[in-house]
Structures are given as structure tokens and as C-alpha cells.
Amino acid sequence: MKLFEKIFKSSKTVPADLTMITRTEVIEGFSIPGIIHNMQYHFTDLQVYSDGLISCWEMVDLSLFKDKLNEGWVVTSIPDGEAISIFSLGHWNIEQGEWKHTKETLYNYVYSLVKQLNPKLENLHNYHGDSSKMVGKVKVAKHILPTPQPYYFDEPKSFFSKRINGEKFHFFYRNEDNKTYLAELSIYRSGNIEITNLPKKKIYKFEDLDKLIENDTLTTDLNIGEIVTVLNLGSFKVVSGSGVDIKSKMKELTDKFNELNGRENSINKCARIFDEYKQNPTKKLRDELKYAYEAVPEHQRIFVGTMDKKDYEVRQVIYGDIVKKEWEDDYGYEYPYDDMPKPSDE
């Protein structure tokens, strides 16, 4: 018996002796237009995945998605006289809304997409009524919010075709059918551009965008009275509002193109120079910081700092105490970040 134990038990391992590993899996899905009602009406991409999870500012399973519809978190229409807010694009008051879905038809549509992706509905997630779990004493989401990436295959007919990932943005596209669509523009490191959420997908190259903007086909702003169509969601008429400047939006797109190709984008460059300035505050670095900050797309400048501080510290270094007054006028209390060093050689 002792000999048996010596032979068969001496090599026993416990979990602490093993190498811990993880794996990453690509889950395919569809991005569809949707509306979240959280104080305002926010246009968003509802992400529907083959494992039965839906991202609607929170990861939920099919059952919880139905609850989100019934609770009014995910809605199918925007009342006339209210506004639609589109992140990084603009904010418009609307009227004459015509909407395609009810709660029931939107749920059925999402379910049909899951089934299209996963015909046998195999291995669907079931959250059992709760999208969170306990980790120690802290409640956390069962799945973090994904970062959806559009893709295409470089050689679609090849068995060894590679998936090329890109990034996507929202624009308005004035189509040849004389309708204006809220479209999705995907950009890839090759310079390929796809514009979807149109009756027919458009394919362009990055260098084609200037001409599309010049002839007002691609835009970030809308005319008063213009009717916007959102495929598979509805349409509305613009009463008032405004979008980000098209030049700033193109800077954002160029930034992402550079990032996809391994180059530093304007936000990271500004943040890097700001860190260098704090370590070695000089007039030269302050001037470089000003140039870098003003190269960031205006609607994205708040992202050069932290979530709390935004771009206040950077602007204080560049523009001085006027930023402190701006803060105090906006928030009604003393500016809290008044510790930025002055140039040592000034």
C-alpha cells in the first residue's frame, strides 16, 4: 500500500501548482440602431451577439432585454418636441416622428438576429434575472461592456482569409434617393471606408471623404426642416439643434486612421506632452502643449485629462487663470486644481 501511494500520489498537484490561463473568444454580432431613455433620448447602437447577449449600455440576456423594453430604458420612439442626442455628433429637437417598432416587434427582431447568428440557439447565456455577480463583497457585472469592432475579410474567398478590424462613427449621409440617413461609417487601417445603415452599403477610400464633404453628401449637421431616416428604426423632422463641426469630426476620423496604423493620435500626443511639462515645466513645452491641444478635435478635448479633471489642467497651463474663473462661473465653487507649475524659465 505504501509503495502504491509512493508511485501514484507523489505527483499529485493542487491548483496553486498549476499555471493559470485564460482564452479570448471572438463573438460575432450585429449592430442595430436603438434609443436609450436616460433623462434624455440617446441614439445608440444596440449590439446583438450570437451568444444571446445584448449591449444596451449594460450587458443583458434576452429575458432581461425584454425587461429593459418594459421598463422604458430601451424605447422604440421619441415623442415629438423632444430631442435626440447622438454621442460625438450632435443634439436636435424633432417632430413628425414616424417609428417602426413596438416593444414586441423590437424584441422579436432582436431575437431573430440572435437566431440568424446562432440557428440552433446553442449555449445562450442565461442570467437568471440578474446581470451582476458577487466578487468578494463587491457586486460587478457578469460581462463588461464590449467594444464592438466592424470588420471585413481581406480575401473573402480564401480559406485563410484574415479578419480586418476597424472602428465606426456616426455621420449623416444624403443619398441619391433624396433621403438623409443617419449612417454608420467604418474605417480600416487600409484606408477602406464602408458606410452602412443605408439602403445599399457604400464603399469608399479615405481620400474620397473630402469630396463627399465638399458636396454635402457626408455631413455632421442638418438643415431645419430636414427629414432624417434611421433604417429599421424610423424617421423624424429636424426643428432645431446643431452638430459638431465637420472639420473637427474629420480630425477625429483622421486620428482614428492614424491610431489604426500604429501612429500616435492627437489626444495621446497632448497627454504625453502634458506629462512631460509637469516633469519639466518650460516655455518651450508649454508652447508645444498649446499646439498639441489645439490640434485635438474640439469636441474631444475633454478627453486629454482624467474623467474628473477633463482638460481643465491642460487649459490652465496654456491659457492661465481665465480657466479658473470659467470653472467657478460654471460650478459655483472654488477651482480645485490650482497646482499646475509655471514654466521654470519664465
C-alpha positions as a Markdown table, in Angstrom:
| # | Residue | x | y | z |
|---|---|---|---|---|
| 1 | Met | 0.0 | 0.0 | 0.0 |
| 2 | Lys | 2.8 | 2.4 | 0.9 |
| 3 | Leu | 4.5 | 1.6 | -2.5 |
| 4 | Phe | 1.2 | 2.3 | -4.3 |
| 5 | Glu | 0.9 | 5.7 | -2.6 |
| 6 | Lys | 4.5 | 6.5 | -3.4 |
| 7 | Ile | 4.0 | 5.8 | -7.1 |
| 8 | Phe | 0.6 | 7.3 | -7.6 |
| 9 | Lys | 0.3 | 10.1 | -5.0 |
| 10 | Ser | 3.7 | 11.6 | -5.1 |
| 11 | Ser | 3.0 | 13.6 | -8.3 |
| 12 | Lys | -0.4 | 14.9 | -7.1 |
| 13 | Thr | -0.8 | 18.6 | -7.9 |
| 14 | Val | -3.0 | 21.2 | -6.4 |
| 15 | Pro | -4.4 | 24.3 | -8.2 |
| 16 | Ala | -1.7 | 26.5 | -6.7 |
| 17 | Asp | 0.9 | 24.5 | -8.5 |
| 18 | Leu | -0.8 | 25.0 | -11.9 |
| 19 | Thr | -0.3 | 27.7 | -14.5 |
| 20 | Met | -3.4 | 29.9 | -14.6 |
| 21 | Ile | -4.5 | 30.7 | -18.2 |
| 22 | Thr | -7.3 | 32.5 | -20.0 |
| 23 | Arg | -8.7 | 32.4 | -23.5 |
| 24 | Thr | -10.2 | 35.1 | -25.7 |
| 25 | Glu | -13.0 | 34.3 | -28.0 |
| 26 | Val | -14.5 | 36.4 | -30.8 |
| 27 | Ile | -18.3 | 36.6 | -30.6 |
| 28 | Glu | -20.0 | 37.8 | -33.8 |
| 29 | Gly | -23.0 | 40.0 | -33.7 |
| 30 | Phe | -24.9 | 42.8 | -35.3 |
| 31 | Ser | -25.0 | 46.5 | -34.5 |
| 32 | Ile | -28.5 | 47.9 | -34.9 |
| 33 | Pro | -29.9 | 51.4 | -34.2 |
| 34 | Gly | -31.7 | 51.9 | -31.0 |
| 35 | Ile | -32.8 | 54.5 | -28.4 |
| 36 | Ile | -31.9 | 54.6 | -24.7 |
| 37 | His | -34.1 | 56.9 | -22.5 |
| 38 | Asn | -31.9 | 58.0 | -19.6 |
| 39 | Met | -33.0 | 61.6 | -18.8 |
| 40 | Gln | -32.7 | 62.4 | -22.5 |
| 41 | Tyr | -33.3 | 60.3 | -25.6 |
| 42 | His | -30.0 | 58.9 | -26.7 |
| 43 | Phe | -29.5 | 57.3 | -30.1 |
| 44 | Thr | -27.2 | 54.3 | -29.6 |
| 45 | Asp | -26.1 | 51.1 | -31.2 |
| 46 | Leu | -27.8 | 48.1 | -29.7 |
| 47 | Gln | -25.3 | 45.2 | -30.0 |
| 48 | Val | -26.8 | 41.8 | -30.6 |
| 49 | Tyr | -24.5 | 38.8 | -30.2 |
| 50 | Ser | -24.7 | 35.2 | -31.2 |
| 51 | Asp | -24.5 | 34.0 | -27.5 |
| 52 | Gly | -27.8 | 35.8 | -26.7 |
| 53 | Leu | -26.3 | 38.8 | -25.0 |
| 54 | Ile | -27.4 | 42.3 | -25.9 |
| 55 | Ser | -25.5 | 45.5 | -25.1 |
| 56 | Cys | -27.8 | 48.4 | -24.3 |
| 57 | Trp | -25.5 | 50.5 | -22.0 |
| 58 | Glu | -25.5 | 47.3 | -19.9 |
| 59 | Met | -25.0 | 43.6 | -20.9 |
| 60 | Val | -28.2 | 41.7 | -20.7 |
| 61 | Asp | -29.6 | 38.4 | -21.8 |
| 62 | Leu | -32.8 | 38.1 | -23.9 |
| 63 | Ser | -35.1 | 37.9 | -20.9 |
| 64 | Leu | -33.5 | 41.0 | -19.3 |
| 65 | Phe | -33.6 | 42.8 | -22.6 |
| 66 | Lys | -37.4 | 42.3 | -22.6 |
| 67 | Asp | -37.4 | 43.8 | -19.1 |
| 68 | Lys | -35.4 | 46.8 | -20.4 |
| 69 | Leu | -38.1 | 47.4 | -23.0 |
| 70 | Asn | -40.9 | 47.1 | -20.5 |
| 71 | Glu | -39.2 | 49.4 | -18.0 |
| 72 | Gly | -38.7 | 52.1 | -20.7 |
| 73 | Trp | -34.9 | 52.0 | -20.6 |
| 74 | Val | -34.8 | 50.9 | -24.2 |
| 75 | Val | -37.5 | 52.7 | -26.2 |
| 76 | Thr | -38.8 | 52.5 | -29.7 |
| 77 | Ser | -39.7 | 56.1 | -30.3 |
| 78 | Ile | -39.0 | 59.7 | -29.3 |
| 79 | Pro | -42.0 | 62.0 | -28.6 |
| 80 | Asp | -42.5 | 65.0 | -30.9 |
| 81 | Gly | -41.0 | 68.1 | -29.3 |
| 82 | Glu | -38.3 | 66.1 | -27.5 |
| 83 | Ala | -34.6 | 65.9 | -28.6 |
| 84 | Ile | -32.4 | 63.2 | -30.0 |
| 85 | Ser | -28.8 | 63.2 | -28.6 |
| 86 | Ile | -26.2 | 61.4 | -30.7 |
| 87 | Phe | -22.8 | 61.0 | -29.0 |
| 88 | Ser | -20.0 | 62.8 | -30.7 |
| 89 | Leu | -22.4 | 64.1 | -33.4 |
| 90 | Gly | -25.0 | 66.5 | -32.0 |
| 91 | His | -28.3 | 67.2 | -30.4 |
| 92 | Trp | -31.6 | 68.0 | -32.3 |
| 93 | Asn | -35.2 | 68.8 | -31.4 |
| 94 | Ile | -37.5 | 66.8 | -33.6 |
| 95 | Glu | -41.1 | 66.5 | -34.7 |
| 96 | Gln | -43.2 | 64.4 | -37.0 |
| 97 | Gly | -41.5 | 61.2 | -35.8 |
| 98 | Glu | -42.6 | 58.0 | -37.6 |
| 99 | Trp | -41.3 | 54.9 | -35.8 |
| 100 | Lys | -41.2 | 51.4 | -37.0 |
| 101 | His | -41.3 | 49.2 | -33.9 |
| 102 | Thr | -43.3 | 48.5 | -30.8 |
| 103 | Lys | -41.7 | 46.9 | -27.8 |
| 104 | Glu | -42.9 | 43.5 | -29.0 |
| 105 | Thr | -41.7 | 43.9 | -32.6 |
| 106 | Leu | -38.2 | 45.2 | -31.5 |
| 107 | Tyr | -37.8 | 42.2 | -29.1 |
| 108 | Asn | -38.8 | 39.8 | -31.9 |
| 109 | Tyr | -36.4 | 41.5 | -34.3 |
| 110 | Val | -33.5 | 41.1 | -31.8 |
| 111 | Tyr | -34.5 | 37.5 | -31.2 |
| 112 | Ser | -34.5 | 36.9 | -34.9 |
| 113 | Leu | -31.0 | 38.3 | -35.2 |
| 114 | Val | -29.7 | 36.0 | -32.4 |
| 115 | Lys | -31.3 | 33.1 | -34.3 |
| 116 | Gln | -29.7 | 34.2 | -37.6 |
| 117 | Leu | -26.3 | 34.2 | -35.9 |
| 118 | Asn | -26.9 | 31.0 | -33.9 |
| 119 | Pro | -29.6 | 29.0 | -35.8 |
| 120 | Lys | -29.8 | 26.2 | -33.1 |
| 121 | Leu | -29.8 | 28.8 | -30.3 |
| 122 | Glu | -27.0 | 26.8 | -28.7 |
| 123 | Asn | -25.1 | 27.8 | -25.5 |
| 124 | Leu | -27.1 | 31.0 | -25.0 |
| 125 | His | -26.3 | 33.0 | -21.8 |
| 126 | Asn | -29.0 | 32.9 | -19.1 |
| 127 | Tyr | -28.5 | 35.5 | -16.4 |
| 128 | His | -31.4 | 34.1 | -14.3 |
| 129 | Gly | -32.8 | 37.6 | -13.8 |
| 130 | Asp | -29.6 | 39.3 | -12.6 |
| 131 | Ser | -26.9 | 40.8 | -14.8 |
| 132 | Ser | -24.4 | 41.1 | -11.9 |
| 133 | Lys | -22.4 | 38.8 | -9.7 |
| 134 | Met | -20.6 | 39.0 | -6.4 |
| 135 | Val | -16.8 | 39.1 | -6.4 |
| 136 | Gly | -15.8 | 39.1 | -2.7 |
| 137 | Lys | -18.1 | 41.7 | -1.2 |
| 138 | Val | -18.5 | 43.7 | -4.4 |
| 139 | Lys | -21.2 | 43.4 | -7.0 |
| 140 | Val | -19.9 | 43.6 | -10.5 |
| 141 | Ala | -21.4 | 43.0 | -14.0 |
| 142 | Lys | -21.3 | 39.4 | -15.2 |
| 143 | His | -19.9 | 40.7 | -18.5 |
| 144 | Ile | -18.2 | 44.0 | -19.1 |
| 145 | Leu | -19.4 | 46.3 | -21.9 |
| 146 | Pro | -17.8 | 45.2 | -25.1 |
| 147 | Thr | -16.0 | 47.5 | -27.6 |
| 148 | Pro | -17.6 | 46.4 | -30.8 |
| 149 | Gln | -15.5 | 46.5 | -33.9 |
| 150 | Pro | -16.6 | 46.4 | -37.5 |
| 151 | Tyr | -14.6 | 44.0 | -39.7 |
| 152 | Tyr | -14.2 | 42.7 | -43.2 |
| 153 | Phe | -12.2 | 39.7 | -44.7 |
| 154 | Asp | -9.2 | 40.6 | -46.7 |
| 155 | Glu | -9.7 | 37.6 | -49.1 |
| 156 | Pro | -13.3 | 36.6 | -48.7 |
| 157 | Lys | -13.0 | 33.5 | -51.0 |
| 158 | Ser | -9.8 | 32.2 | -49.3 |
| 159 | Phe | -9.9 | 29.6 | -46.5 |
| 160 | Phe | -7.1 | 31.5 | -44.8 |
| 161 | Ser | -8.7 | 34.9 | -45.1 |
| 162 | Lys | -7.9 | 37.3 | -42.3 |
| 163 | Arg | -10.4 | 39.4 | -40.3 |
| 164 | Ile | -9.5 | 43.1 | -40.6 |
| 165 | Asn | -11.0 | 45.1 | -37.7 |
| 166 | Gly | -11.7 | 48.8 | -37.8 |
| 167 | Glu | -13.6 | 51.5 | -36.0 |
| 168 | Lys | -17.0 | 53.1 | -36.6 |
| 169 | Phe | -18.6 | 56.5 | -36.4 |
| 170 | His | -21.9 | 58.1 | -37.0 |
| 171 | Phe | -22.5 | 60.6 | -39.8 |
| 172 | Phe | -25.4 | 61.8 | -41.8 |
| 173 | Tyr | -25.4 | 60.7 | -45.5 |
| 174 | Arg | -27.5 | 62.4 | -48.1 |
| 175 | Asn | -28.3 | 59.6 | -50.5 |
| 176 | Glu | -29.1 | 59.5 | -54.2 |
| 177 | Asp | -32.7 | 58.6 | -53.3 |
| 178 | Asn | -33.0 | 62.2 | -52.0 |
| 179 | Lys | -33.2 | 61.0 | -48.4 |
| 180 | Thr | -30.9 | 61.8 | -45.5 |
| 181 | Tyr | -29.8 | 58.8 | -43.4 |
| 182 | Leu | -28.2 | 58.5 | -40.0 |
| 183 | Ala | -25.4 | 56.2 | -41.2 |
| 184 | Glu | -22.6 | 54.3 | -39.7 |
| 185 | Leu | -19.1 | 54.9 | -41.2 |
| 186 | Ser | -16.5 | 52.2 | -40.6 |
| 187 | Ile | -12.8 | 52.9 | -41.3 |
| 188 | Tyr | -9.9 | 50.4 | -41.6 |
| 189 | Arg | -6.2 | 50.8 | -41.5 |
| 190 | Ser | -6.0 | 50.1 | -45.2 |
| 191 | Gly | -8.0 | 53.3 | -45.8 |
| 192 | Asn | -11.1 | 51.4 | -46.8 |
| 193 | Ile | -14.3 | 53.1 | -45.8 |
| 194 | Glu | -17.7 | 51.4 | -45.5 |
| 195 | Ile | -20.9 | 53.4 | -45.0 |
| 196 | Thr | -23.8 | 51.3 | -43.8 |
| 197 | Asn | -27.4 | 51.8 | -42.4 |
| 198 | Leu | -28.2 | 52.8 | -46.0 |
| 199 | Pro | -30.5 | 51.0 | -48.5 |
| 200 | Lys | -27.2 | 49.8 | -50.0 |
| 201 | Lys | -23.8 | 49.8 | -48.5 |
| 202 | Lys | -21.3 | 52.3 | -49.9 |
| 203 | Ile | -17.6 | 51.5 | -50.3 |
| 204 | Tyr | -15.0 | 54.4 | -50.5 |
| 205 | Lys | -11.4 | 55.1 | -49.8 |
| 206 | Phe | -10.3 | 57.5 | -47.1 |
| 207 | Glu | -9.2 | 60.1 | -49.7 |
| 208 | Asp | -12.7 | 60.1 | -51.1 |
| 209 | Leu | -14.2 | 61.7 | -47.9 |
| 210 | Asp | -13.1 | 65.3 | -48.7 |
| 211 | Lys | -15.2 | 65.3 | -51.9 |
| 212 | Leu | -18.2 | 63.7 | -50.1 |
| 213 | Ile | -18.0 | 66.5 | -47.5 |
| 214 | Glu | -17.5 | 69.2 | -50.1 |
| 215 | Asn | -20.6 | 68.3 | -52.0 |
| 216 | Asp | -22.6 | 67.9 | -48.7 |
| 217 | Thr | -23.2 | 64.2 | -49.2 |
| 218 | Leu | -21.5 | 63.4 | -45.9 |
| 219 | Thr | -22.2 | 65.8 | -43.1 |
| 220 | Thr | -22.5 | 66.3 | -39.3 |
| 221 | Asp | -25.2 | 69.0 | -39.4 |
| 222 | Leu | -28.7 | 69.2 | -40.6 |
| 223 | Asn | -30.9 | 71.8 | -42.1 |
| 224 | Ile | -34.0 | 72.9 | -40.2 |
| 225 | Gly | -36.9 | 71.0 | -41.6 |
| 226 | Glu | -34.7 | 68.2 | -43.0 |
| 227 | Ile | -36.2 | 64.7 | -42.6 |
| 228 | Val | -33.8 | 62.1 | -41.3 |
| 229 | Thr | -34.3 | 58.3 | -41.8 |
| 230 | Val | -32.8 | 55.8 | -39.5 |
| 231 | Leu | -33.1 | 52.4 | -41.2 |
| 232 | Asn | -35.2 | 49.9 | -39.2 |
| 233 | Leu | -36.0 | 52.5 | -36.5 |
| 234 | Gly | -37.9 | 55.3 | -38.0 |
| 235 | Ser | -37.7 | 58.9 | -39.3 |
| 236 | Phe | -38.1 | 62.4 | -37.9 |
| 237 | Lys | -38.1 | 66.1 | -38.9 |
| 238 | Val | -35.5 | 68.5 | -37.5 |
| 239 | Val | -36.9 | 71.5 | -35.7 |
| 240 | Ser | -33.7 | 72.9 | -34.2 |
| 241 | Gly | -30.3 | 71.9 | -32.9 |
| 242 | Ser | -26.7 | 71.6 | -34.2 |
| 243 | Gly | -24.0 | 69.1 | -34.8 |
| 244 | Val | -20.2 | 69.1 | -34.3 |
| 245 | Asp | -18.2 | 70.9 | -36.8 |
| 246 | Ile | -17.4 | 68.7 | -39.8 |
| 247 | Lys | -13.8 | 69.7 | -39.8 |
| 248 | Ser | -13.5 | 68.6 | -36.1 |
| 249 | Lys | -15.2 | 65.3 | -37.0 |
| 250 | Met | -12.8 | 64.7 | -39.8 |
| 251 | Lys | -9.9 | 65.4 | -37.4 |
| 252 | Glu | -11.4 | 62.7 | -35.2 |
| 253 | Leu | -11.6 | 60.3 | -38.1 |
| 254 | Thr | -8.0 | 61.1 | -39.1 |
| 255 | Asp | -6.9 | 60.5 | -35.6 |
| 256 | Lys | -8.5 | 57.0 | -35.6 |
| 257 | Phe | -7.0 | 56.2 | -39.0 |
| 258 | Asn | -3.5 | 57.1 | -37.6 |
| 259 | Glu | -4.2 | 55.0 | -34.5 |
| 260 | Leu | -5.2 | 52.0 | -36.6 |
| 261 | Asn | -1.9 | 52.3 | -38.4 |
| 262 | Gly | 0.1 | 52.4 | -35.1 |
| 263 | Arg | 0.6 | 56.2 | -35.0 |
| 264 | Glu | 0.0 | 58.5 | -32.1 |
| 265 | Asn | -3.3 | 60.2 | -32.1 |
| 266 | Ser | -3.8 | 63.8 | -31.1 |
| 267 | Ile | -5.3 | 63.1 | -27.7 |
| 268 | Asn | -2.4 | 60.8 | -26.7 |
| 269 | Lys | 0.1 | 63.3 | -28.0 |
| 270 | Cys | -1.4 | 66.1 | -26.0 |
| 271 | Ala | -1.5 | 63.9 | -22.8 |
| 272 | Arg | 2.1 | 62.9 | -23.4 |
| 273 | Ile | 3.4 | 66.5 | -23.7 |
| 274 | Phe | 1.3 | 67.5 | -20.7 |
| 275 | Asp | 3.1 | 64.8 | -18.6 |
| 276 | Glu | 6.4 | 66.0 | -19.9 |
| 277 | Tyr | 5.5 | 69.5 | -19.0 |
| 278 | Lys | 4.6 | 68.6 | -15.4 |
| 279 | Gln | 8.0 | 66.8 | -15.0 |
| 280 | Asn | 9.9 | 69.7 | -16.6 |
| 281 | Pro | 7.8 | 72.9 | -17.0 |
| 282 | Thr | 9.4 | 75.1 | -19.6 |
| 283 | Lys | 8.1 | 77.7 | -22.0 |
| 284 | Lys | 9.0 | 75.5 | -24.9 |
| 285 | Leu | 6.9 | 72.6 | -23.6 |
| 286 | Arg | 4.1 | 74.9 | -22.8 |
| 287 | Asp | 4.1 | 76.1 | -26.4 |
| 288 | Glu | 4.2 | 72.5 | -27.6 |
| 289 | Leu | 1.3 | 71.7 | -25.3 |
| 290 | Lys | -0.7 | 74.6 | -26.7 |
| 291 | Tyr | -0.1 | 73.4 | -30.3 |
| 292 | Ala | -0.9 | 69.8 | -29.4 |
| 293 | Tyr | -4.1 | 70.7 | -27.5 |
| 294 | Glu | -5.5 | 72.9 | -30.3 |
| 295 | Ala | -4.8 | 70.1 | -32.8 |
| 296 | Val | -7.3 | 67.8 | -30.8 |
| 297 | Pro | -10.8 | 67.8 | -32.3 |
| 298 | Glu | -12.7 | 70.4 | -30.3 |
| 299 | His | -15.5 | 68.0 | -29.2 |
| 300 | Gln | -12.9 | 65.6 | -27.9 |
| 301 | Arg | -10.6 | 67.9 | -25.9 |
| 302 | Ile | -12.2 | 67.0 | -22.6 |
| 303 | Phe | -10.6 | 63.5 | -23.0 |
| 304 | Val | -7.0 | 64.8 | -22.7 |
| 305 | Gly | -7.3 | 64.6 | -18.9 |
| 306 | Thr | -9.0 | 62.3 | -16.4 |
| 307 | Met | -12.7 | 61.7 | -16.2 |
| 308 | Asp | -12.9 | 64.2 | -13.3 |
| 309 | Lys | -10.4 | 66.8 | -14.4 |
| 310 | Lys | -11.1 | 66.7 | -18.1 |
| 311 | Asp | -9.0 | 69.3 | -19.8 |
| 312 | Tyr | -9.1 | 72.0 | -17.1 |
| 313 | Glu | -5.4 | 71.5 | -16.0 |
| 314 | Val | -4.1 | 71.5 | -19.6 |
| 315 | Arg | -6.0 | 74.7 | -20.3 |
| 316 | Gln | -4.9 | 76.3 | -17.2 |
| 317 | Val | -1.2 | 75.7 | -18.2 |
| 318 | Ile | -1.9 | 77.1 | -21.7 |
| 319 | Tyr | -4.4 | 79.9 | -21.1 |
| 320 | Gly | -3.8 | 80.9 | -17.4 |
| 321 | Asp | -6.3 | 81.9 | -14.7 |
| 322 | Ile | -9.2 | 82.5 | -17.1 |
| 323 | Val | -9.8 | 78.8 | -16.8 |
| 324 | Lys | -10.3 | 79.1 | -13.0 |
| 325 | Lys | -12.9 | 81.8 | -13.5 |
| 326 | Glu | -14.7 | 79.7 | -16.1 |
| 327 | Trp | -14.8 | 76.8 | -13.6 |
| 328 | Glu | -16.1 | 79.0 | -10.8 |
| 329 | Asp | -18.8 | 80.5 | -13.0 |
| 330 | Asp | -19.9 | 77.1 | -14.2 |
| 331 | Tyr | -19.8 | 75.2 | -10.9 |
| 332 | Gly | -20.2 | 77.9 | -8.3 |
| 333 | Tyr | -17.3 | 76.9 | -6.1 |
| 334 | Glu | -13.5 | 77.4 | -6.0 |
| 335 | Tyr | -11.4 | 75.9 | -8.7 |
| 336 | Pro | -9.8 | 72.7 | -7.2 |
| 337 | Tyr | -6.9 | 72.1 | -9.5 |
| 338 | Asp | -4.8 | 75.2 | -8.8 |
| 339 | Asp | -1.5 | 73.4 | -8.5 |
| 340 | Met | -0.1 | 73.5 | -12.1 |
| 341 | Pro | 3.6 | 74.6 | -12.2 |
| 342 | Lys | 4.6 | 77.7 | -14.1 |
| 343 | Pro | 7.5 | 77.5 | -16.6 |
| 344 | Ser | 10.7 | 77.5 | -14.7 |
| 345 | Asp | 12.4 | 79.7 | -17.3 |
| 346 | Glu | 9.7 | 82.3 | -17.5 |
